[in-house]
Amino acid sequence: MRLGVVPASLKPAAYVKRGRMISSAGSGRASPTNWLDDNFWIKKAYHEWRAPLIVNSNWWLAFHNDPAVPREVVLGHRPALGAVGITDWQVRRAAWLVRRTLEWKARLERQDDQAGITRAGVWLRDTAAKMFNVSRLPQADCDTLSTTPSYTDPDAHKIIVMLHDWFYAVDVLEEDKRVLQPAEIERRLLAVVADADGRLKRGEIAPAVGVLTADDRDRWTENLGHLLSLSPVNHDVLRTVNHSLFALSLDPYTYVPPSSTPAQAGSPVPEPNTVSELTAHLHNIRSGPTPRPGHNRWYDKAYTLVVESNTRAGATGEHSPCDALVPSIGAEFAVVESIDEDAFPPLLPEGRMPNVEAVGGWERLEWVVDERIRKECDEAEKRVKIIVEDSDQGLLWFTDYGAEWIKNEARLSTDAYIQMAMQLAWYRTRGCFTATYETALTRLFKNGRTETIRTLSADSRAFVLAMVDPKSTPQARQSLLRRAVQTHTSLTRHAATGRGIDRHLLGLRLMLDASARERHDLFDDELFTLSQTWKLSTSGLSEGHQFRGTGFGAAYPDGYGINSPSTITFGIECKFSSPLTSTEVFKAAIIEALADMKTTCLTANAHL
């Protein structure tokens, strides 16, 4: 214990003075909203990191299938339109999701209660706008965000559509910002599909510029600089991509792992809602198919809808503009209402492309490339493939009991209970404890982002040790579980209300004058470093019940990234290259922990 380090040498007055100087530098006033978001957070948490966004930083989530889509389409039996690999139902669902997403945006701007504004209050209203019309821009040492386009900017009314690595811009808003009707969005998407079909038949091959966004950030910075030097056209294309509302990836396939079992004879797709089928769905949203990962995506975009040929859909996004909860709320709104078939014209017989020659409201975005860029795209794909193949991603659906049993029978907080299960699973698989990160949203505050809930505590440690001690009684274990849950609940409340410690300590550390080599014993202490080495990084990424699965990457090569929303479902990611981690082993450990915890509660209660 080093309790003396903090009070002995921290100098609050000096820190406050320096903090005021930094927050007001060049403006003559204090931070307009909060010191963390205005000055440090995006830079330190995201933009200074140079690792590729794919797997490491971007979040991903899978939507439930739309009940309006016929089962034979979901099973992959719908013929594609022409040679392009896209199906009519795929385009229809994409058009519906685009329309619903834009409707959510419009309702938020009107502060419509149905869009969830009362649930998240001021925080949602101010934060939701940040997921639209923005991209991350690579720069040497530290990235930045693209500038927000003006209301009159034509690009601000468009979405980017990616198909076979080609880029298109599609107008989806009227000049007065009214959202186009679903049928008109569908017509314009079909026109894009028809154009891509013709290009494929003529033997054209798109330069895979999008895969460069999945590369190391400094490498992407160099390549973007060269790309922009080739032609003013590339400046225009990049500006449209950055200023567009969001992106849509139309994937000309339904991703199926080689080892999967078809749902029925002749079906290319496994039975929906099986673990193998859902794992494939999540994999494709995150990184595309294993043979060619990173294609047909723009990983710098804050929000991308991904729709496969059998209408499976999901979303992925760059994390820095806003936390993943925000787009998940928008996605829930988009998915919760099924396709309204009355909003569309009847589909043509299978495989027939409708006549869309006269349809306007869309344009090609054509990158000007040279041999260097083509080679860099090939090399980037190789590097991305190594990252994706090293990602041990899995999904655990725990069905023995659920949140209702935890709340009503065990009478414990579901989130805290699940966190204790993960603590126990970690200890059983590693024989030690680790600093554990759980996300708390500080949405009570204007521009609030996140704070850390430190799951590993003296009480959680005592509970875990009791669970692995054969001499410990069920009553003692249950008592320690309740204490650990109470402590975790208290830590959660403190973090959500601005009384956590990690963002405060970050601010103090950043106030040190690096140019003067100013240091502090606390931040040099090895225990402080260990306490922020989040080998177990966890989050309830999404809100709502419209998602089949979610995920994000592990923070450390020998750690886990685990998303566990309100139901007992775990999206787990780690690295095959680490001998210390395994998704399958950790899934088994979580199952064992949850079973043992229930037994503990039932046995202890039986002796009351």
ZIGI-V91281 format. One record per pair of residues at least 12 apart in sequence whose ideal C-beta (glycine too) atoms are under 6 Angstrom apart, sorted by the first residue. I is the first residue (numbers start at 1). J is the second residue. Records with the same first field share a line. If there is no record, write none. Layout:
# ZIGI-V91281
I=J ; J
This chain:
# ZIGI-V91281
2=525
5=521 ; 522
6=522
9=521
15=508 ; 511
18=511
19=511
23=35
33=446 ; 447
34=447
36=503
37=447
40=510
41=449
42=320
43=142
46=320
47=142 ; 143
48=142
50=217 ; 218
52=214 ; 215 ; 216
53=299
54=214 ; 287 ; 299
55=387 ; 391 ; 553
56=553
57=319
58=299 ; 316 ; 318
59=324 ; 552
60=285 ; 286 ; 316 ; 551
61=314 ; 315 ; 542 ; 547 ; 550
62=281 ; 282 ; 285 ; 314 ; 548 ; 549
63=313 ; 314 ; 335
64=546 ; 548
66=93 ; 338 ; 339
67=338
68=338 ; 339
69=89 ; 311
73=89
74=272 ; 310
75=263 ; 267 ; 269
76=254 ; 267 ; 268 ; 269 ; 310
79=350 ; 351
81=353
82=197 ; 353
83=197 ; 200 ; 201
84=193 ; 196 ; 197 ; 200
85=252
86=193 ; 250 ; 252
87=309
88=347
89=311
90=307 ; 309 ; 311
91=186 ; 189 ; 190
92=186
93=307 ; 311
94=248 ; 307
95=182 ; 185 ; 186 ; 189
96=182 ; 339
97=305 ; 334
98=185
99=182 ; 185
100=334
101=330 ; 334
102=179
103=179
104=330 ; 333
106=179
108=128
116=329
120=443
123=443 ; 448
127=322 ; 326
128=326
130=321 ; 322
131=302 ; 303 ; 322 ; 326 ; 327
132=245
133=149 ; 156 ; 243 ; 245
134=146 ; 302 ; 321
135=242 ; 300 ; 301
136=300 ; 318 ; 320
138=217 ; 220 ; 221 ; 224
139=221
140=221
146=242
149=243
153=243
155=240 ; 243 ; 244
156=243
157=171 ; 173
158=171 ; 244
159=172 ; 244 ; 245 ; 246 ; 248
160=241 ; 244 ; 247
161=192 ; 248
162=249 ; 296
163=196 ; 250
164=196 ; 206
165=206 ; 208 ; 295 ; 296
166=196 ; 206
167=365
168=192 ; 362 ; 364
169=240 ; 363 ; 365
170=188 ; 362
171=361
172=185
182=343
183=344
187=359
188=361 ; 362
190=354 ; 356
191=356 ; 359 ; 362
192=362
194=353 ; 356
207=367 ; 369
208=295 ; 377
209=367
210=297 ; 298
211=294 ; 295 ; 377 ; 380 ; 381
212=380
213=298 ; 299 ; 300
214=294 ; 299 ; 384
215=380
223=376
227=373
230=368
231=368
233=368
234=368
237=365 ; 367
240=365
246=303
247=298 ; 301 ; 304
248=305
249=296 ; 297 ; 304 ; 306
250=307
251=308
253=309
254=269 ; 308 ; 309 ; 310
255=280 ; 284 ; 289
256=280
257=280
260=276
269=310
275=395
278=395 ; 548 ; 549
279=395
281=312
282=549 ; 551
285=306 ; 314 ; 316
287=388
293=384 ; 385 ; 388
294=384
300=318
302=317 ; 318 ; 321
303=317 ; 327
304=316
315=331
324=541
325=543
328=542 ; 543
329=543
332=544 ; 546
335=546
336=546
390=575 ; 576 ; 577
392=574 ; 576 ; 583
393=573
394=572 ; 583
395=549 ; 571
396=570 ; 587
397=569
398=568 ; 594
402=568
410=601
412=485
413=485 ; 489
416=485 ; 488 ; 489
418=564
419=455 ; 488
420=484
421=590 ; 593 ; 594
423=460 ; 464
424=464 ; 467 ; 593
425=589 ; 590 ; 593
426=536
427=464
428=589
429=585 ; 589
433=456
434=535 ; 536
435=456 ; 531 ; 533 ; 534
436=455 ; 456 ; 536
437=452 ; 534 ; 537
438=453 ; 455 ; 538
439=539
440=453 ; 492 ; 495 ; 496
442=498
451=495 ; 500 ; 503
452=500 ; 502
453=491 ; 492 ; 495
457=487
459=483 ; 484 ; 487
460=484
462=480
463=480 ; 481 ; 484
466=480
474=600 ; 603 ; 604
475=604
477=600
478=600 ; 601 ; 604
509=523
534=555
535=556 ; 559
536=560
537=555 ; 561
538=562
539=563
540=565
541=563
542=565
549=571
550=563 ; 571
551=563 ; 571 ; 573
553=573
554=573 ; 574
557=575 ; 578
558=578 ; 580 ; 581
560=574
561=573
